[in-house]
Amino acid sequence: MSDINERVGLNIRRFREDKGLSQEKLAERAGLHRTYIGQIERGEKNIGIRNLEKIANALQACAKDLLSRRNFHFLLFPWFFAPGGVLCCLVRCADRRDISEGLGFPPNSAKMAG
């Protein structure tokens, strides 16, 4: 399949995982079938504008972000340095898993910054 299909699929998967949603839950919120979401995420299907909008709305994202070549996320990493004290590190990254593992944090230890 084309590069744009793979890019859009990867972006949808990243947004979905950042929201903690399963493919089934995303499909339900978007009014689409779960297998269709999986095919889109794997870059196997061309996605229409209407369905892109449905998925973007279900993810509380903008359709343009799902089309973007590079999506960056801002993450908060809690660093405990004293009893009752917390230092947070704000990190801009393309993939939460990459930066978490690179800094020695367990997967999913970062929280999306709001």
C-alpha positions in Angstrom: 0.0 0.0 0.0 1.1 3.6 -0.4 3.3 5.6 2.1 0.4 7.9 3.0 -1.8 4.9 4.0 0.9 3.6 6.3 1.6 7.1 7.7 -2.1 7.7 8.4 -2.5 4.2 9.9 0.5 4.7 12.2 -0.7 8.1 13.3 -4.2 6.7 14.1 -2.6 3.8 16.1 -0.4 6.3 18.1 -3.3 8.5 18.9 -5.4 5.5 19.8 -2.8 4.0 22.1 -2.1 7.4 23.7 -5.8 7.5 24.6 -5.7 4.0 26.0 -8.3 2.8 23.5 -8.5 -0.7 21.9 -9.3 -0.9 18.2 -12.8 -2.2 19.2 -13.5 0.8 21.4 -12.2 3.3 18.7 -14.4 1.6 16.1 -17.4 1.8 18.4 -16.8 5.5 19.1 -16.3 6.2 15.4 -19.3 4.1 14.2 -17.0 1.9 12.2 -16.1 -1.9 12.2 -13.2 -3.1 14.3 -11.6 -4.9 11.4 -11.7 -1.8 9.3 -9.8 0.1 12.0 -7.2 -2.6 12.0 -6.9 -2.6 8.2 -6.4 1.2 8.3 -3.8 1.0 11.0 -1.8 -1.5 9.0 -2.0 0.7 5.9 -4.1 -1.9 4.0 -7.1 0.3 3.2 -7.6 3.7 1.7 -9.5 5.8 4.1 -12.2 8.2 2.9 -12.5 11.8 4.2 -15.7 11.1 6.1 -14.2 8.1 7.9 -11.1 10.0 8.6 -13.2 12.7 10.2 -15.2 10.1 12.2 -11.9 8.6 13.5 -10.4 12.0 14.3 -13.6 13.0 16.3 -13.5 9.7 18.2 -9.9 10.3 19.1 -10.6 14.0 19.9 -7.9 15.0 17.4 -7.8 17.0 14.2 -7.9 15.2 10.9 -4.8 17.1 9.8 -2.9 15.6 12.7 -3.8 12.1 11.4 -2.4 13.1 8.0 0.8 14.7 9.4 4.2 13.4 8.4 5.4 13.8 12.0 3.3 13.9 15.1 5.0 15.0 18.3 3.6 14.5 21.8 4.5 16.3 24.9 4.9 13.9 27.8 5.3 14.4 31.6 7.7 12.1 33.4 7.5 12.2 37.2 10.9 12.1 38.8 10.7 11.6 42.6 13.7 13.2 44.3 12.6 13.7 47.9 9.8 12.6 50.2 6.6 14.3 49.1 8.5 16.1 46.3 8.0 15.5 42.6 10.0 16.9 39.7 8.4 16.5 36.3 10.3 16.5 33.1 8.4 17.7 30.0 9.6 15.9 26.9 8.7 16.4 23.2 8.9 13.2 21.3 7.4 11.3 18.4 6.7 8.1 20.2 6.0 7.7 23.9 7.5 4.2 24.0 10.8 5.3 22.4 11.5 8.1 24.9 10.2 6.1 27.9 12.5 3.2 27.2 15.4 5.5 26.3 15.2 7.3 29.7 14.9 4.0 31.5 11.3 4.4 32.5 8.9 1.4 32.3 6.5 1.5 29.2 3.5 3.7 29.7 5.0 5.6 32.7 4.7 8.9 30.9 1.4 10.9 30.9 0.3 13.1 28.1 0.7 16.7 29.0 -2.4 18.7 28.7 
